[in-house]
Amino acid sequence: MMLDLVKSPVISTEKTIRLIETNNQYSFDVDVRLTKPQIRKLVEEFFNVKVLAVNTHRPPRKNKRLSSKINYKRVIITISGDVILLK
């Protein structure tokens, strides 16, 4: 199922809290195989909202010595209206 590829919402940083309060943008960690259209469709169907924009990026590794690859990418989703997704 596609929803299993969404790892977790990101609400633990100051920037994400500010984005939620001011710009109606939410951050999620998703699997690297998901594309922007797939993420848009997934969020629109699951949360029943209109997605205006989907921005993605792969965060840098914390420790260069570790050879583990990052297996997620961070997604910032802008939605329309005054909808609260995360409580």
Phi, psi and omega in degrees: 000145183294328182294336178292340180279348173275114186282308181192154171282152180251107179228018186261358182249159179296321181296317181292323177296319178295320179295322179294315184288321187261317190250000182058045179243139182238146182246140178223153168261125182233168178293148184291343182280343180286139177259169181299316177297324178294319179295317179301312181296318181298313181292319180297320180286318186285315183264352179057053179229167176262119180270126179271320183209151176231119177243136181233153170201156178257114181293151180289158177291148180284312185241122183289338181288327180289136182265006180288139180273152175282125184251031174212164171228152183268134182239131173247118185250128176260126180245161181264155176084184180257062181257137177252115180275319186248132179239000000 
